[in-house]
Amino acid sequence: MIFGLKIKNILFILIGAAIFSFGIVHFNMQHNLGEGGFTGITLILYFAFKWDPAITNIVLNIPILLIGWKFLGRNTLFYTIIGTLSVSLFLSIFQLYEYEIHLEQDMFLVALFAGVFIGVGLGIVFRYGGTTGGVDIIARIVHKYIGWSMGKTMFIFDFVVIVTSIFTILELDQGMYTLVAVYVGARVIDFIQEGAYSARGATIISSKSDVIAKKIMNDMDRGVTVLDGRGSFTGEKRDVLYCVVGRNEIVKLKSIINAIDPQAFVAVGTVHDVLGEGFTLDENKNPIND
């Protein structure tokens, strides 16, 4: 750790900033696409006046960083400074060693790749505690105090900037492709934030809940939580089982339930992120991935 900051987090913030900057230079700047937030403002200034976005990115973010110092914790602020500076650094590097990607005849593909690179880059930065400044800080504050997803907040802010871009430096078709890229980026950010691993959570109501719970624990080595339930119509009390299994285990879980009680009520939902024994911890409570 450096001054309380995790080296792993710093490393991934740098990787995310590099991916984000690559997308901005090689898809947005090369193919005249805008972007939302402060990055969109830097692109407006670039297309209109040829101002270097690496420099305007830092200049525009100074007041936002001061706001971040007031609303965010010390570590998050330091991670954000690292993210902001590294974005400007990589923007300069990729402009200096630019690789021409000729996709002018397929702007939809350009929009998709722009969204994916920006979404993956920002998603990694967010997941490891940082931001790249600008609207990223605003989105983090809104997420902290209001509960909106960061992708949703950014999409709203981005939409305003993009509409402004259409009336200033973008053609209508470029603005529409930009909206596609921003939407894809927002969805990718949420996907990475919520976790790439998708498990399944099952709620089971059965008159044979004890037998089902034991079978799941013995045959699948998965824990089962027993909740007290009561039917609102009959008033009958009955145990409600809840367990989380891997996506590839759901068929086996259904088979166990069906074999014991074909009339059981089963509701299965998607679980985007799972922490705890069997997923991130082993049977000795030690981290699996460390």
RARACOR-V860511 format. One record per residue. RES is the residue in one small letter. PSI is psi in radians with two decimals (999 if undefined). OMEGA is omega in degrees with one decimal (* if undefined). Layout:
BEGIN
[[RES PSI OMEGA] [RES PSI OMEGA]]
END
This chain:
BEGIN
[[m 2.55 178.7] [i 1.96 -177.9] [f 0.67 179.3] [g 0.00 -179.8] [l 2.42 -179.6] [k 2.29 179.9] [i -0.65 178.6] [k -0.76 179.4] [n -0.77 179.4] [i -0.76 -179.3] [l -0.82 -178.2] [f -0.54 174.4] [i -0.71 176.8] [l -0.73 178.5] [i -0.79 178.9] [g -0.73 178.8] [a -0.65 179.0] [a -0.77 179.4] [i -0.78 178.4] [f -0.84 -177.9] [s -0.65 177.5] [f -0.78 179.8] [g -0.73 -179.9] [i -0.82 -175.9] [v -0.80 -169.6] [h -0.23 177.5] [f -0.91 -179.1] [n -0.92 -176.0] [m -0.66 -179.2] [q -0.53 -172.6] [h 0.34 173.6] [n 0.84 172.8] [l 2.50 175.9] [g -2.95 178.0] [e 2.90 -178.8] [g 3.13 174.0] [g -2.69 -178.8] [f -0.54 176.1] [t -0.69 176.9] [g -0.66 177.8] [i -0.72 178.4] [t -0.60 178.1] [l -0.64 174.8] [i -0.81 179.4] [l -0.57 178.5] [y -0.86 -178.5] [f -0.59 -176.3] [a -0.73 -173.1] [f 0.01 -177.9] [k 0.51 175.3] [w 2.39 -177.7] [d 2.06 179.9] [p -0.42 178.1] [a -0.60 -179.8] [i -0.83 -178.6] [t -0.50 177.1] [n -0.76 179.7] [i -0.77 -177.7] [v -0.78 -178.1] [l -0.47 -174.1] [n -0.20 -178.3] [i -0.90 179.1] [p -0.58 179.0] [i -0.64 177.5] [l -0.60 176.2] [l -0.67 175.6] [i -0.73 178.7] [g -0.61 178.4] [w -0.56 -178.0] [k -0.66 -171.5] [f -0.38 -175.7] [l 2.80 177.6] [g 2.92 -176.5] [r -0.82 -178.0] [n -0.77 179.4] [t -0.71 178.8] [l -0.78 179.2] [f -0.72 176.5] [y -0.63 179.8] [t -0.72 176.6] [i -0.75 177.1] [i -0.78 -179.7] [g -0.77 -178.7] [t -0.83 -179.7] [l -0.67 -179.4] [s -0.59 175.1] [v -0.82 178.5] [s -0.70 178.8] [l -0.85 -177.9] [f -0.55 173.6] [l -0.73 178.1] [s -0.76 -178.4] [i -0.83 -177.1] [f -0.48 173.3] [q -0.60 -179.9] [l -0.68 179.9] [y 1.05 -174.6] [e 2.43 177.2] [y 2.14 -176.4] [e 2.14 176.4] [i 1.85 -173.8] [h 1.65 178.1] [l 0.49 -175.9] [e -0.47 -177.8] [q -0.10 179.8] [d 1.33 -176.1] [m -0.42 176.8] [f -0.70 176.9] [l -0.67 176.2] [v -0.80 -179.2] [a -0.73 179.4] [l -0.82 -178.8] [f -0.66 177.4] [a -0.80 179.4] [g -0.73 -178.6] [v -0.83 -178.6] [f -0.79 179.9] [i -0.75 -179.7] [g -0.79 178.9] [v -0.78 -179.4] [g -0.90 -179.5] [l -0.65 179.1] [g -0.73 177.7] [i -0.78 179.2] [v -0.81 180.0] [f -0.75 -174.8] [r -0.46 -178.9] [y 0.46 166.2] [g 0.04 -177.5] [g -3.12 169.5] [t 3.07 174.9] [t 0.41 178.3] [g -3.00 175.3] [g -2.35 -177.0] [v -0.32 176.2] [d -0.71 178.0] [i -0.76 178.5] [i -0.75 179.7] [a -0.66 178.9] [r -0.69 178.7] [i -0.76 178.7] [v -0.72 178.4] [h -0.66 -176.8] [k -0.72 -171.6] [y -0.41 -178.5] [i -0.55 177.3] [g 0.01 176.9] [w 2.58 174.5] [s 2.63 -178.5] [m -0.63 178.8] [g -0.69 -179.2] [k -0.84 179.9] [t -0.76 -178.6] [m -0.64 -179.0] [f -0.73 179.1] [i -0.83 179.9] [f -0.73 -179.5] [d -0.68 -178.4] [f -0.73 179.8] [v -0.77 -178.9] [v -0.69 -178.3] [i -0.73 177.0] [v -0.72 176.1] [t -0.70 179.7] [s -0.68 -178.9] [i -0.62 -178.6] [f 0.01 -179.3] [t -1.11 -170.7] [i -0.16 -177.2] [l 2.55 168.7] [e 2.86 -177.3] [l -0.78 -179.1] [d -0.63 176.9] [q -0.66 177.4] [g -0.67 -179.9] [m -0.71 176.7] [y -0.59 176.8] [t -0.71 177.2] [l -0.69 177.1] [v -0.81 -178.8] [a -0.73 -179.4] [v -0.72 179.5] [y -0.80 178.2] [v -0.76 179.4] [g -0.73 179.7] [a -0.72 179.4] [r -0.69 179.6] [v -0.70 177.8] [i -0.85 179.8] [d -0.67 179.9] [f -0.79 -179.1] [i -0.66 178.6] [q -0.72 -176.6] [e -0.30 179.0] [g 2.27 -180.0] [a -0.47 -179.6] [y 2.28 -179.2] [s 1.98 177.4] [a -3.09 178.8] [r 2.32 176.2] [g 2.22 -176.6] [a 2.25 172.4] [t 2.18 -172.5] [i 2.23 176.4] [i 2.06 -175.8] [s 2.67 174.6] [s -0.18 179.6] [k 0.71 -174.9] [s -0.63 -179.6] [d -0.76 -178.9] [v -0.74 -179.9] [i -0.76 -179.0] [a -0.79 179.7] [k -0.69 -179.8] [k -0.73 178.5] [i -0.77 -178.5] [m -0.69 -177.7] [n -0.77 -173.6] [d -0.51 -175.7] [m -0.16 -178.7] [d 0.70 177.1] [r 2.48 178.2] [g 2.66 178.7] [v 2.30 176.6] [t 2.29 -179.9] [v 2.11 -180.0] [l 2.59 175.8] [d 2.18 179.7] [g 2.77 177.8] [r 2.24 179.4] [g 2.28 -177.5] [s -0.47 -178.6] [f -0.88 -176.7] [t -0.41 -176.1] [g 0.09 -177.7] [e 2.33 177.2] [k 2.42 -178.9] [r 2.51 177.9] [d 2.46 175.1] [v 2.18 -179.6] [l 2.48 174.2] [y 2.27 177.2] [c 2.68 178.3] [v 2.26 -179.7] [v 2.87 175.4] [g 2.73 -178.7] [r -0.61 -179.1] [n -0.04 -178.8] [e -0.09 -173.1] [i -0.60 179.0] [v -0.75 178.8] [k -0.70 179.1] [l -0.79 179.6] [k -0.64 179.7] [s -0.72 178.5] [i -0.82 -178.2] [i -0.80 -177.0] [n -0.63 -179.3] [a -0.58 -177.8] [i -0.76 -177.1] [d 1.62 -179.3] [p -0.35 -179.9] [q 0.09 -179.0] [a 2.55 174.6] [f 2.19 -177.0] [v 2.21 175.3] [a 2.17 -177.0] [v 2.27 178.9] [g 2.85 179.8] [t 2.34 176.0] [v 1.99 -172.4] [h -0.54 -176.7] [d 2.31 -177.3] [v 2.23 176.3] [l 2.47 176.8] [g -3.08 -175.5] [e 2.37 -179.9] [g -0.24 -178.8] [f -1.04 176.9] [t -0.22 177.7] [l 2.54 176.1] [d -3.01 -176.4] [e -0.32 178.0] [n 0.22 179.0] [k 0.41 177.0] [n 2.48 -180.0] [p 2.30 -178.1] [i -0.65 -171.2] [n 0.00 -179.9] [d 999 *]]
END
